[in-house]
Amino acid sequence: MEVSSLPISASLRAKLISGGYTSISSLFSVSHSDIARDLKISENEALEILRVASQRRGSGKI
């Protein structure tokens, strides 16, 4: 599943894609701290991205 399908803000989706995180699986190969640093977002925002991605992955919608 692509990050473009995640139910997060358009600005966060754009940052993920620009940062090279194009698939949900790519998010789980790094820590939330890495995502926050790479995208220049807060750690709370990075945790929320991972929470949403994890729910999607767990629901079988990949």
C-alpha positions as CSV (number, residue, x, y, z in Angstrom):
1,M,0.0,0.0,0.0
2,E,1.2,3.4,-0.8
3,V,1.4,6.2,1.7
4,S,-0.7,8.3,-0.6
5,S,-3.7,6.3,0.6
6,L,-3.2,7.0,4.3
7,P,-5.9,9.1,6.0
8,I,-3.5,11.8,7.1
9,S,-3.2,15.5,6.1
10,A,-2.2,16.2,2.5
11,S,0.9,18.1,3.8
12,L,2.1,15.1,5.7
13,R,1.5,12.8,2.8
14,A,3.5,15.2,0.5
15,K,6.4,15.3,3.1
16,L,6.4,11.5,3.3
17,I,6.6,11.1,-0.5
18,S,9.2,13.9,-0.8
19,G,11.2,12.2,1.9
20,G,11.3,9.0,0.0
21,Y,8.7,7.2,2.1
22,T,6.4,6.0,-0.7
23,S,5.1,2.7,0.8
24,I,3.7,1.8,4.2
25,S,6.4,-0.9,4.6
26,S,9.1,1.8,4.2
27,L,7.8,3.5,7.3
28,F,8.3,0.4,9.5
29,S,12.0,0.2,8.6
30,V,12.8,3.3,10.6
31,S,12.0,4.8,14.0
32,H,9.5,7.6,14.6
33,S,12.5,9.8,15.5
34,D,14.1,9.2,12.1
35,I,10.8,10.1,10.4
36,A,10.5,13.2,12.4
37,R,14.0,14.3,11.6
38,D,13.8,13.4,7.9
39,L,10.5,15.2,7.4
40,K,11.2,18.1,9.9
41,I,8.0,17.3,11.8
42,S,7.3,16.7,15.5
43,E,7.8,13.3,17.0
44,N,4.1,13.3,17.9
45,E,3.3,13.8,14.2
46,A,5.6,11.0,13.3
47,L,4.0,8.7,15.9
48,E,0.6,9.5,14.5
49,I,1.7,8.6,11.0
50,L,3.0,5.3,12.3
51,R,-0.2,4.7,14.3
52,V,-2.3,5.2,11.2
53,A,0.0,3.1,9.0
54,S,0.0,0.3,11.5
55,Q,-3.8,0.3,11.6
56,R,-3.9,0.1,7.9
57,R,-1.4,-2.7,7.8
58,G,-3.2,-4.6,10.5
59,S,-6.5,-4.3,8.7
60,G,-5.3,-6.1,5.7
61,K,-5.8,-3.1,3.4
62,I,-2.2,-3.3,2.1
